[in-house]
């Protein structure tokens, strides 16, 4: 099991016809749940706002993932490309999620609320 997964700047596949190639789809959270230990975290970042919104939707659609604050020390670590684009005024979007497995009945309750 893994305690932390960092996914920074995955290819956004911005063209609509290519969006099926995106890493973040509903099935992504199930894959992450298979490798994360309970209480494990996923840290994501991107400079593509539409893709960032899709990432959040994917995680919020899974009742076992809870949004958490991205720690400041992680925000201070920058990739070379991130620094380059930040200097051009392109902001980085951060999101973090914690995985806590829940029972089948809790999943059914979550599904009924939607």
MOPAC internal coordinates of N, CA, C and O (Angstrom, degrees):
PM7 1SCF
backbone

  N    0.0000 0     0.00 0     0.00 0    0    0    0
  C    1.4536 1     0.00 0     0.00 0    1    0    0
  C    1.5220 1   110.25 1     0.00 0    2    1    0
  O    1.2310 1   121.64 1   -27.70 1    3    2    1
  N    1.3129 1   114.47 1   152.30 1    3    2    1
  C    1.4592 1   122.53 1  -177.30 1    5    3    2
  C    1.5298 1   108.19 1  -114.39 1    6    5    3
  O    1.2310 1   120.62 1   -40.99 1    7    6    5
  N    1.3262 1   116.41 1   139.01 1    7    6    5
  C    1.4672 1   118.91 1  -179.01 1    9    7    6
  C    1.5283 1   113.16 1   -91.27 1   10    9    7
  O    1.2310 1   120.17 1   152.81 1   11   10    9
  N    1.3369 1   117.28 1   -27.19 1   11   10    9
  C    1.4624 1   119.94 1  -178.71 1   13   11   10
  C    1.5216 1   109.87 1  -144.22 1   14   13   11
  O    1.2310 1   121.38 1   -41.09 1   15   14   13
  N    1.3286 1   114.97 1   138.91 1   15   14   13
  C    1.4616 1   121.48 1   175.81 1   17   15   14
  C    1.5231 1   107.42 1  -128.15 1   18   17   15
  O    1.2310 1   120.90 1   -50.65 1   19   18   17
  N    1.3181 1   115.89 1   129.35 1   19   18   17
  C    1.4614 1   121.90 1   178.39 1   21   19   18
  C    1.5231 1   108.01 1  -112.99 1   22   21   19
  O    1.2310 1   120.57 1   -55.13 1   23   22   21
  N    1.3233 1   116.52 1   124.87 1   23   22   21
  C    1.4665 1   121.69 1   177.19 1   25   23   22
  C    1.5278 1   106.78 1  -126.50 1   26   25   23
  O    1.2310 1   121.37 1   -76.33 1   27   26   25
  N    1.3241 1   114.98 1   103.67 1   27   26   25
  C    1.4531 1   120.62 1  -175.64 1   29   27   26
  C    1.5267 1   110.70 1  -111.27 1   30   29   27
  O    1.2310 1   121.48 1   -53.54 1   31   30   29
  N    1.3113 1   114.77 1   126.46 1   31   30   29
  C    1.4594 1   124.23 1   174.14 1   33   31   30
  C    1.5341 1   113.99 1    53.94 1   34   33   31
  O    1.2310 1   120.31 1  -125.32 1   35   34   33
  N    1.3364 1   117.02 1    54.68 1   35   34   33
  C    1.4659 1   118.15 1   174.35 1   37   35   34
  C    1.5274 1   109.12 1   -66.25 1   38   37   35
  O    1.2310 1   120.71 1   -26.18 1   39   38   37
  N    1.3076 1   116.24 1   153.82 1   39   38   37
  C    1.4692 1   120.76 1  -179.56 1   41   39   38
  C    1.5225 1   109.33 1   -58.06 1   42   41   39
  O    1.2310 1   119.83 1   -57.35 1   43   42   41
  N    1.3505 1   117.92 1   122.65 1   43   42   41
  C    1.4718 1   119.78 1  -177.33 1   45   43   42
  C    1.5250 1   114.48 1   -79.00 1   46   45   43
  O    1.2310 1   119.65 1   168.51 1   47   46   45
  N    1.3242 1   118.28 1   -11.49 1   47   46   45
  C    1.4627 1   120.38 1  -177.27 1   49   47   46
  C    1.5359 1   109.36 1    42.20 1   50   49   47
  O    1.2310 1   120.30 1  -112.03 1   51   50   49
  N    1.3360 1   117.03 1    67.97 1   51   50   49
  C    1.4690 1   120.09 1  -170.49 1   53   51   50
  C    1.5288 1   116.59 1   -66.90 1   54   53   51
  O    1.2310 1   119.86 1   156.05 1   55   54   53
  N    1.3385 1   117.87 1   -23.95 1   55   54   53
  C    1.4681 1   118.35 1   179.30 1   57   55   54
  C    1.5272 1   109.40 1   -73.42 1   58   57   55
  O    1.2310 1   120.97 1   -43.08 1   59   58   57
  N    1.3385 1   115.76 1   136.92 1   59   58   57
  C    1.4613 1   120.81 1  -177.48 1   61   59   58
  C    1.5287 1   112.15 1   -55.00 1   62   61   59
  O    1.2310 1   120.07 1   138.93 1   63   62   61
  N    1.3312 1   117.48 1   -41.07 1   63   62   61
  C    1.4638 1   120.25 1  -177.52 1   65   63   62
  C    1.5329 1   112.37 1   -67.99 1   66   65   63
  O    1.2310 1   120.00 1   162.90 1   67   66   65
  N    1.3294 1   117.61 1   -17.10 1   67   66   65
  C    1.4596 1   121.42 1   179.46 1   69   67   66
  C    1.5278 1   113.17 1  -101.92 1   70   69   67
  O    1.2310 1   119.56 1   177.36 1   71   70   69
  N    1.3193 1   118.45 1    -2.64 1   71   70   69
  C    1.4685 1   121.44 1  -174.02 1   73   71   70
  C    1.5311 1   112.71 1   -59.63 1   74   73   71
  O    1.2310 1   120.09 1   156.63 1   75   74   73
  N    1.3283 1   117.43 1   -23.37 1   75   74   73
  C    1.4728 1   120.17 1   179.02 1   77   75   74
  C    1.5314 1   111.52 1   -66.15 1   78   77   75
  O    1.2310 1   120.55 1   164.06 1   79   78   77
  N    1.3315 1   116.55 1   -15.94 1   79   78   77
  C    1.4623 1   120.99 1   179.66 1   81   79   78
  C    1.5318 1   113.03 1   -84.98 1   82   81   79
  O    1.2310 1   120.25 1   174.40 1   83   82   81
  N    1.3150 1   117.13 1    -5.60 1   83   82   81
  C    1.4589 1   120.42 1  -177.70 1   85   83   82
  C    1.5179 1   111.16 1   -62.67 1   86   85   83
  O    1.2310 1   121.53 1   -35.76 1   87   86   85
  N    1.3189 1   114.67 1   144.24 1   87   86   85
  C    1.4600 1   121.63 1   178.33 1   89   87   86
  C    1.5299 1   110.99 1   -66.40 1   90   89   87
  O    1.2310 1   120.52 1   139.52 1   91   90   89
  N    1.3236 1   116.61 1   -40.48 1   91   90   89
  C    1.4607 1   120.25 1  -176.20 1   93   91   90
  C    1.5186 1   111.51 1   -89.08 1   94   93   91
  O    1.2310 1   122.03 1   -78.06 1   95   94   93
  N    1.3388 1   113.72 1   101.94 1   95   94   93
  C    1.4583 1   124.28 1   175.64 1   97   95   94
  C    1.5229 1   105.38 1  -133.53 1   98   97   95
  O    1.2310 1   119.28 1   -11.81 1   99   98   97
  N    1.3309 1   118.99 1   168.19 1   99   98   97
  C    1.4733 1   119.82 1  -179.63 1  101   99   98
  C    1.5353 1   113.91 1   -52.59 1  102  101   99
  O    1.2310 1   119.52 1   145.99 1  103  102  101
  N    1.3151 1   118.53 1   -34.01 1  103  102  101
  C    1.4684 1   120.44 1  -179.14 1  105  103  102
  C    1.5299 1   112.43 1   -69.66 1  106  105  103
  O    1.2310 1   120.21 1   162.86 1  107  106  105
  N    1.3228 1   117.20 1   -17.14 1  107  106  105
  C    1.4708 1   120.61 1  -177.79 1  109  107  106
  C    1.5293 1   111.63 1   -62.00 1  110  109  107
  O    1.2310 1   119.94 1   139.67 1  111  110  109
  N    1.3244 1   117.72 1   -40.33 1  111  110  109
  C    1.4678 1   119.16 1  -177.29 1  113  111  110
  C    1.5288 1   111.23 1   -66.13 1  114  113  111
  O    1.2310 1   120.19 1   147.68 1  115  114  113
  N    1.3257 1   117.24 1   -32.32 1  115  114  113
  C    1.4772 1   119.73 1   178.32 1  117  115  114
  C    1.5258 1   110.39 1   -68.33 1  118  117  115
  O    1.2310 1   120.41 1   142.45 1  119  118  117
  N    1.3295 1   116.81 1   -37.55 1  119  118  117
  C    1.4602 1   119.98 1   176.95 1  121  119  118
  C    1.5268 1   109.97 1   -65.33 1  122  121  119
  O    1.2310 1   120.65 1   134.74 1  123  122  121
  N    1.3210 1   116.35 1   -45.26 1  123  122  121
  C    1.4691 1   120.47 1   179.18 1  125  123  122
  C    1.5240 1   111.02 1   -61.06 1  126  125  123
  O    1.2310 1   120.42 1   139.78 1  127  126  125
  N    1.3333 1   116.80 1   -40.22 1  127  126  125
  C    1.4671 1   120.96 1   179.88 1  129  127  126
  C    1.5333 1   111.49 1   -63.71 1  130  129  127
  O    1.2310 1   120.09 1   150.14 1  131  130  129
  N    1.3114 1   117.44 1   -29.86 1  131  130  129
  C    1.4727 1   120.20 1   179.32 1  133  131  130
  C    1.5249 1   112.27 1   -70.11 1  134  133  131
  O    1.2310 1   119.99 1   151.60 1  135  134  133
  N    1.3342 1   117.63 1   -28.40 1  135  134  133
  C    1.4613 1   119.63 1  -175.49 1  137  135  134
  C    1.5264 1   114.23 1  -105.11 1  138  137  135
  O    1.2310 1   120.24 1   161.09 1  139  138  137
  N    1.3280 1   117.14 1   -18.91 1  139  138  137
  C    1.4711 1   120.17 1  -179.72 1  141  139  138
  C    1.5228 1   111.57 1   -81.00 1  142  141  139
  O    1.2310 1   121.18 1   -33.81 1  143  142  141
  N    1.3151 1   115.35 1   146.19 1  143  142  141
  C    1.4553 1   119.48 1   170.81 1  145  143  142
  C    1.5304 1   107.80 1   -82.85 1  146  145  143
  O    1.2310 1   119.20 1   -24.98 1  147  146  145
  N    1.3291 1   119.13 1   155.02 1  147  146  145
  C    1.4743 1   119.95 1   178.09 1  149  147  146
  C    1.5349 1   110.28 1   -54.67 1  150  149  147
  O    1.2310 1   121.21 1   -46.75 1  151  150  149
  N    1.3198 1   115.28 1   133.25 1  151  150  149
  C    1.4599 1   121.20 1  -176.32 1  153  151  150
  C    1.5130 1   112.94 1    85.38 1  154  153  151
  O    1.2310 1   120.37 1  -179.29 1  155  154  153
  N    1.3447 1   116.90 1     0.71 1  155  154  153
  C    1.4643 1   121.25 1   178.62 1  157  155  154
  C    1.5133 1   111.42 1   -69.51 1  158  157  155
  O    1.2310 1   121.01 1   -22.09 1  159  158  157
  N    1.3205 1   115.67 1   157.91 1  159  158  157
  C    1.4615 1   120.97 1  -174.53 1  161  159  158
  C    1.5212 1   112.40 1  -123.39 1  162  161  159
  O    1.2310 1   121.78 1   -30.91 1  163  162  161
  N    1.3268 1   114.20 1   149.09 1  163  162  161
  C    1.4560 1   122.26 1   173.81 1  165  163  162
  C    1.5236 1   106.59 1  -118.48 1  166  165  163
  O    1.2310 1   121.08 1   -52.38 1  167  166  165
  N    1.3388 1   115.55 1   127.62 1  167  166  165
  C    1.4570 1   121.86 1   178.81 1  169  167  166
  C    1.5166 1   107.89 1  -114.46 1  170  169  167
  O    1.2310 1   120.34 1   -55.24 1  171  170  169
  N    1.3317 1   116.96 1   124.76 1  171  170  169
  C    1.4625 1   121.18 1  -179.17 1  173  171  170
  C    1.5164 1   109.63 1  -125.79 1  174  173  171
  O    1.2310 1   121.75 1   -27.34 1  175  174  173
  N    1.3156 1   114.26 1   152.66 1  175  174  173
  C    1.4641 1   120.21 1   172.77 1  177  175  174
  C    1.5166 1   109.47 1  -153.30 1  178  177  175
  O    1.2310 1   121.96 1   -31.27 1  179  178  177
  N    1.3249 1   113.85 1   148.73 1  179  178  177
  C    1.4640 1   121.17 1   178.53 1  181  179  178
  C    1.5184 1   108.50 1  -158.79 1  182  181  179
  O    1.2310 1   121.09 1   -19.94 1  183  182  181
  N    1.3261 1   115.53 1   160.06 1  183  182  181
  C    1.4613 1   120.06 1   174.35 1  185  183  182
  C    1.5325 1   110.52 1  -105.29 1  186  185  183
  O    1.2310 1   120.50 1  -176.47 1  187  186  185
  N    1.3172 1   116.66 1     3.53 1  187  186  185
  C    1.4569 1   122.01 1  -179.19 1  189  187  186
  C    1.5354 1   108.74 1   -99.31 1  190  189  187
  O    1.2310 1   120.59 1   -73.65 1  191  190  189
  N    1.3280 1   116.49 1   106.35 1  191  190  189
  C    1.4678 1   121.44 1  -173.37 1  193  191  190
  C    1.5370 1   112.91 1   -61.53 1  194  193  191
  O    1.2310 1   118.60 1   133.09 1  195  194  193
  N    1.3400 1   120.27 1   -46.91 1  195  194  193
  C    1.4705 1   117.96 1   178.88 1  197  195  194
  C    1.5374 1   112.64 1   -59.55 1  198  197  195
  O    1.2310 1   120.46 1   141.13 1  199  198  197
  N    1.3238 1   116.73 1   -38.87 1  199  198  197
  C    1.4671 1   119.96 1   179.13 1  201  199  198
  C    1.5291 1   110.37 1   -69.13 1  202  201  199
  O    1.2310 1   120.67 1   143.33 1  203  202  201
  N    1.3285 1   116.33 1   -36.67 1  203  202  201
  C    1.4614 1   120.46 1   176.93 1  205  203  202
  C    1.5326 1   110.41 1   -60.20 1  206  205  203
  O    1.2310 1   120.64 1   137.49 1  207  206  205
  N    1.3168 1   116.38 1   -42.51 1  207  206  205
  C    1.4701 1   120.26 1   178.12 1  209  207  206
  C    1.5267 1   110.23 1   -63.13 1  210  209  207
  O    1.2310 1   120.31 1   139.26 1  211  210  209
  N    1.3386 1   117.02 1   -40.74 1  211  210  209
  C    1.4603 1   120.25 1   178.12 1  213  211  210
  C    1.5336 1   110.51 1   -63.46 1  214  213  211
  O    1.2310 1   119.99 1   138.75 1  215  214  213
  N    1.3293 1   117.62 1   -41.25 1  215  214  213
  C    1.4664 1   120.85 1   178.10 1  217  215  214
  C    1.5294 1   110.66 1   -56.73 1  218  217  215
  O    1.2310 1   120.95 1   132.72 1  219  218  217
  N    1.3326 1   115.79 1   -47.28 1  219  218  217
  C    1.4626 1   119.73 1  -179.07 1  221  219  218
  C    1.5238 1   111.43 1   -63.63 1  222  221  219
  O    1.2310 1   120.26 1   139.81 1  223  222  221
  N    1.3176 1   117.11 1   -40.19 1  223  222  221
  C    1.4716 1   121.16 1   178.79 1  225  223  222
  C    1.5228 1   110.57 1   -62.19 1  226  225  223
  O    1.2310 1   120.49 1   137.61 1  227  226  225
  N    1.3325 1   116.68 1   -42.39 1  227  226  225
  C    1.4644 1   120.83 1   179.79 1  229  227  226
  C    1.5300 1   110.08 1   -60.60 1  230  229  227
  O    1.2310 1   120.11 1   131.80 1  231  230  229
  N    1.3237 1   117.40 1   -48.20 1  231  230  229
  C    1.4662 1   119.81 1  -178.67 1  233  231  230
  C    1.5305 1   112.05 1   -69.22 1  234  233  231
  O    1.2310 1   120.28 1   141.33 1  235  234  233
  N    1.3188 1   117.08 1   -38.67 1  235  234  233
  C    1.4683 1   119.81 1  -178.98 1  237  235  234
  C    1.5258 1   111.20 1   -70.49 1  238  237  235
  O    1.2310 1   120.26 1   162.15 1  239  238  237
  N    1.3296 1   117.11 1   -17.85 1  239  238  237
  C    1.4573 1   121.09 1   177.22 1  241  239  238
  C    1.5176 1   113.47 1   -81.31 1  242  241  239
  O    1.2310 1   120.33 1   176.06 1  243  242  241
  N    1.3134 1   116.97 1    -3.94 1  243  242  241
  C    1.4586 1   121.56 1  -179.97 1  245  243  242
  C    1.5249 1   108.37 1  -115.02 1  246  245  243
  O    1.2310 1   119.80 1   -64.80 1  247  246  245
  N    1.3447 1   117.99 1   115.20 1  247  246  245
  C    1.4678 1   120.35 1  -174.92 1  249  247  246
  C    1.5263 1   114.38 1   -65.96 1  250  249  247
  O    1.2310 1   120.12 1   168.28 1  251  250  249
  N    1.3243 1   117.38 1   -11.72 1  251  250  249
  C    1.4637 1   119.44 1  -179.10 1  253  251  250
  C    1.5266 1   112.76 1   -88.11 1  254  253  251
  O    1.2310 1   119.86 1   172.49 1  255  254  253
  N    1.3232 1   117.86 1    -7.51 1  255  254  253
  C    1.4608 1   121.58 1   178.44 1  257  255  254
  C    1.5236 1   109.97 1  -109.13 1  258  257  255
  O    1.2310 1   121.42 1   -50.00 1  259  258  257
  N    1.3142 1   114.89 1   130.00 1  259  258  257
  C    1.4575 1   122.49 1  -178.88 1  261  259  258
  C    1.5214 1   109.19 1  -117.96 1  262  261  259
  O    1.2310 1   119.88 1   -47.81 1  263  262  261
  N    1.3284 1   117.84 1   132.19 1  263  262  261
  C    1.4684 1   118.63 1   177.14 1  265  263  262
  C    1.5302 1   110.44 1   -66.62 1  266  265  263
  O    1.2310 1   121.18 1   -39.37 1  267  266  265
  N    1.3085 1   115.35 1   140.63 1  267  266  265
  C    1.4697 1   122.09 1   175.50 1  269  267  266
  C    1.5278 1   107.54 1  -133.74 1  270  269  267
  O    1.2310 1   120.58 1   -15.30 1  271  270  269
  N    1.3208 1   116.49 1   164.70 1  271  270  269
  C    1.4601 1   121.21 1   177.17 1  273  271  270
  C    1.5290 1   109.76 1   -71.07 1  274  273  271
  O    1.2310 1   120.85 1   -41.28 1  275  274  273
  N    1.3248 1   115.98 1   138.72 1  275  274  273
  C    1.4605 1   119.69 1   172.30 1  277  275  274
  C    1.5218 1   107.35 1   -76.17 1  278  277  275
  O    1.2310 1   119.94 1   -55.53 1  279  278  277
  N    1.3280 1   117.72 1   124.47 1  279  278  277
  C    1.4687 1   119.74 1  -178.62 1  281  279  278
  C    1.5324 1   111.97 1   -59.83 1  282  281  279
  O    1.2310 1   120.94 1   -37.98 1  283  282  281
  N    1.3306 1   115.81 1   142.02 1  283  282  281
  C    1.4637 1   120.49 1  -179.39 1  285  283  282
  C    1.5204 1   112.56 1   -58.22 1  286  285  283
  O    1.2310 1   120.26 1   143.40 1  287  286  285
  N    1.3316 1   117.10 1   -36.60 1  287  286  285
  C    1.4645 1   118.49 1  -178.63 1  289  287  286
  C    1.5267 1   111.39 1   -62.66 1  290  289  287
  O    1.2310 1   119.75 1   150.19 1  291  290  289
  N    1.3388 1   118.08 1   -29.81 1  291  290  289
  C    1.4652 1   120.14 1   176.98 1  293  291  290
  C    1.5269 1   111.31 1   -74.55 1  294  293  291
  O    1.2310 1   120.70 1   144.88 1  295  294  293
  N    1.3224 1   116.27 1   -35.12 1  295  294  293
  C    1.4638 1   119.46 1   179.34 1  297  295  294
  C    1.5254 1   111.56 1   -66.29 1  298  297  295
  O    1.2310 1   120.41 1   155.41 1  299  298  297
  N    1.3145 1   116.83 1   -24.59 1  299  298  297
  C    1.4693 1   120.80 1   179.80 1  301  299  298
  C    1.5212 1   112.40 1   -77.39 1  302  301  299
  O    1.2310 1   120.02 1   161.06 1  303  302  301
  N    1.3124 1   117.57 1   -18.94 1  303  302  301
  C    1.4625 1   121.31 1   178.39 1  305  303  302
  C    1.5283 1   107.69 1   -85.16 1  306  305  303
  O    1.2310 1   120.65 1   -60.95 1  307  306  305
  N    1.3210 1   116.37 1   119.05 1  307  306  305
  C    1.4696 1   121.35 1  -175.17 1  309  307  306
  C    1.5256 1   110.55 1  -121.10 1  310  309  307
  O    1.2310 1   121.08 1   -37.42 1  311  310  309
  N    1.3336 1   115.53 1   142.58 1  311  310  309
  C    1.4610 1   119.67 1   171.82 1  313  311  310
  C    1.5304 1   108.44 1   -79.72 1  314  313  311
  O    1.2310 1   120.28 1   -17.39 1  315  314  313
  N    1.3267 1   117.07 1   162.61 1  315  314  313
  C    1.4680 1   120.42 1   178.38 1  317  315  314
  C    1.5245 1   111.15 1   -59.53 1  318  317  315
  O    1.2310 1   120.74 1   135.39 1  319  318  317
  N    1.3349 1   116.20 1   -44.61 1  319  318  317
  C    1.4607 1   119.68 1   179.99 1  321  319  318
  C    1.5305 1   110.86 1   -66.19 1  322  321  319
  O    1.2310 1   120.51 1   143.44 1  323  322  321
  N    1.3133 1   116.63 1   -36.56 1  323  322  321
  C    1.4632 1   120.28 1   178.34 1  325  323  322
  C    1.5261 1   110.05 1   -60.99 1  326  325  323
  O    1.2310 1   120.24 1   134.50 1  327  326  325
  N    1.3265 1   117.15 1   -45.50 1  327  326  325
  C    1.4688 1   121.03 1   178.06 1  329  327  326
  C    1.5245 1   110.59 1   -60.37 1  330  329  327
  O    1.2310 1   120.79 1   136.13 1  331  330  329
  N    1.3141 1   116.10 1   -43.87 1  331  330  329
  C    1.4610 1   121.48 1  -179.94 1  333  331  330
  C    1.5262 1   111.20 1   -59.17 1  334  333  331
  O    1.2310 1   120.63 1   131.22 1  335  334  333
  N    1.3328 1   116.39 1   -48.78 1  335  334  333
  C    1.4650 1   119.74 1  -178.08 1  337  335  334
  C    1.5239 1   112.01 1   -73.14 1  338  337  335
  O    1.2310 1   119.61 1   145.63 1  339  338  337
  N    1.3150 1   118.36 1   -34.37 1  339  338  337
  C    1.4689 1   120.66 1   176.05 1  341  339  338
  C    1.5258 1   110.65 1   -60.96 1  342  341  339
  O    1.2310 1   120.39 1   141.66 1  343  342  341
  N    1.3436 1   116.86 1   -38.34 1  343  342  341
  C    1.4729 1   120.92 1   178.06 1  345  343  342
  C    1.5223 1   111.59 1   -64.30 1  346  345  343
  O    1.2310 1   120.49 1   154.63 1  347  346  345
  N    1.3362 1   116.68 1   -25.37 1  347  346  345
  C    1.4697 1   121.77 1   177.17 1  349  347  346
  C    1.5305 1   111.73 1   -86.58 1  350  349  347
  O    1.2310 1   120.17 1  -177.99 1  351  350  349
  N    1.3168 1   117.27 1     2.01 1  351  350  349
  C    1.4550 1   121.07 1   179.17 1  353  351  350
  C    1.5195 1   114.35 1    90.48 1  354  353  351
  O    1.2310 1   120.13 1  -172.38 1  355  354  353
  N    1.3271 1   117.36 1     7.62 1  355  354  353
  C    1.4659 1   120.89 1   178.53 1  357  355  354
  C    1.5250 1   107.96 1   -90.21 1  358  357  355
  O    1.2310 1   120.95 1   -64.37 1  359  358  357
  N    1.3240 1   115.79 1   115.63 1  359  358  357
  C    1.4625 1   121.19 1  -174.99 1  361  359  358
  C    1.5239 1   112.41 1   -80.61 1  362  361  359
  O    1.2310 1   121.80 1   -25.42 1  363  362  361
  N    1.3145 1   114.15 1   154.58 1  363  362  361
  C    1.4603 1   121.40 1   174.61 1  365  363  362
  C    1.5177 1   108.57 1   -95.67 1  366  365  363
  O    1.2310 1   120.51 1   -43.93 1  367  366  365
  N    1.3201 1   116.62 1   136.07 1  367  366  365
  C    1.4644 1   123.09 1   176.19 1  369  367  366
  C    1.5260 1   107.83 1  -104.58 1  370  369  367
  O    1.2310 1   120.98 1   -49.95 1  371  370  369
  N    1.3329 1   115.73 1   130.05 1  371  370  369
  C    1.4585 1   122.14 1  -177.67 1  373  371  370
  C    1.5162 1   110.70 1  -115.51 1  374  373  371
  O    1.2310 1   120.58 1   -36.83 1  375  374  373
  N    1.3167 1   116.49 1   143.17 1  375  374  373
  C    1.4623 1   121.12 1   171.29 1  377  375  374
  C    1.5282 1   107.38 1  -149.44 1  378  377  375
  O    1.2310 1   121.54 1   -30.83 1  379  378  377
  N    1.3206 1   114.66 1   149.17 1  379  378  377
  C    1.4636 1   120.63 1   179.23 1  381  379  378
  C    1.5204 1   108.19 1  -140.39 1  382  381  379
  O    1.2310 1   121.38 1   -32.96 1  383  382  381
  N    1.3204 1   114.97 1   147.04 1  383  382  381
  C    1.4593 1   120.76 1  -177.21 1  385  383  382
  C    1.5242 1   109.46 1  -140.88 1  386  385  383
  O    1.2310 1   121.53 1   -37.14 1  387  386  385
  N    1.3151 1   114.68 1   142.86 1  387  386  385
  C    1.4665 1   120.77 1   177.66 1  389  387  386
  C    1.5136 1   108.45 1  -109.49 1  390  389  387
  O    1.2310 1   120.81 1   -41.75 1  391  390  389
  N    1.3472 1   116.05 1   138.25 1  391  390  389
  C    1.4585 1   121.02 1   179.89 1  393  391  390
  C    1.5137 1   110.15 1  -100.28 1  394  393  391
  O    1.2310 1   121.04 1   -56.52 1  395  394  393
  N    1.3227 1   115.62 1   123.48 1  395  394  393
  C    1.4544 1   122.61 1   175.16 1  397  395  394
  C    1.5178 1   107.74 1  -132.99 1  398  397  395
  O    1.2310 1   120.69 1   -72.01 1  399  398  397
  N    1.3508 1   116.29 1   107.99 1  399  398  397
  C    1.4662 1   119.02 1  -178.24 1  401  399  398
  C    1.5205 1   111.56 1   -60.65 1  402  401  399
  O    1.2310 1   121.02 1   -37.73 1  403  402  401
  N    1.3117 1   115.65 1   142.27 1  403  402  401
  C    1.4639 1   120.55 1   179.15 1  405  403  402
  C    1.5207 1   109.33 1  -125.66 1  406  405  403
  O    1.2310 1   121.09 1   -12.67 1  407  406  405
  N    1.3102 1   115.52 1   167.33 1  407  406  405
  C    1.4636 1   120.48 1  -177.34 1  409  407  406
  C    1.5332 1   111.33 1   -77.14 1  410  409  407
  O    1.2310 1   120.82 1   -16.64 1  411  410  409
  N    1.3111 1   116.03 1   163.36 1  411  410  409
  C    1.4645 1   122.22 1   178.43 1  413  411  410
  C    1.5320 1   110.59 1   -57.35 1  414  413  411
  O    1.2310 1   119.32 1   139.00 1  415  414  413
  N    1.3344 1   118.90 1   -41.00 1  415  414  413
  C    1.4696 1   120.56 1  -178.61 1  417  415  414
  C    1.5260 1   111.06 1   -66.06 1  418  417  415
  O    1.2310 1   120.16 1   145.26 1  419  418  417
  N    1.3288 1   117.29 1   -34.74 1  419  418  417
  C    1.4674 1   119.72 1   177.32 1  421  419  418
  C    1.5252 1   110.51 1   -67.73 1  422  421  419
  O    1.2310 1   120.22 1   143.48 1  423  422  421
  N    1.3295 1   117.19 1   -36.52 1  423  422  421
  C    1.4612 1   120.70 1   176.87 1  425  423  422
  C    1.5141 1   110.50 1   -65.03 1  426  425  423
  O    1.2310 1   120.15 1   138.33 1  427  426  425
  N    1.3357 1   117.32 1   -41.67 1  427  426  425
  C    1.4613 1   120.54 1   177.86 1  429  427  426
  C    1.5175 1   111.28 1   -63.28 1  430  429  427
  O    1.2310 1   119.73 1   140.22 1  431  430  429
  N    1.3317 1   118.13 1   -39.78 1  431  430  429
  C    1.4615 1   121.52 1   176.24 1  433  431  430
  C    1.5325 1   110.88 1   -62.02 1  434  433  431
  O    1.2310 1   120.30 1   137.91 1  435  434  433
  N    1.3318 1   117.04 1   -42.09 1  435  434  433
  C    1.4499 1   121.61 1   179.15 1  437  435  434
  C    1.5285 1   110.66 1   -62.64 1  438  437  435
  O    1.2310 1   120.65 1   136.89 1  439  438  437
  N    1.3183 1   116.36 1   -43.11 1  439  438  437
  C    1.4598 1   122.03 1  -179.38 1  441  439  438
  C    1.5243 1   111.26 1   -63.79 1  442  441  439
  O    1.2310 1   120.16 1   140.90 1  443  442  441
  N    1.3310 1   117.29 1   -39.10 1  443  442  441
  C    1.4735 1   120.78 1   179.26 1  445  443  442
  C    1.5131 1   112.03 1   -64.80 1  446  445  443
  O    1.2310 1   119.81 1   150.18 1  447  446  445
  N    1.3472 1   117.96 1   -29.82 1  447  446  445
  C    1.4673 1   122.02 1  -178.11 1  449  447  446
  C    1.5091 1   111.96 1   -70.82 1  450  449  447
  O    1.2310 1   119.64 1   157.16 1  451  450  449
  N    1.3104 1   118.29 1   -22.84 1  451  450  449
  C    1.4750 1   121.26 1  -175.22 1  453  451  450
  C    1.4855 1   112.37 1   -78.30 1  454  453  451
  O    1.2310 1   120.10 1   180.00 1  455  454  453

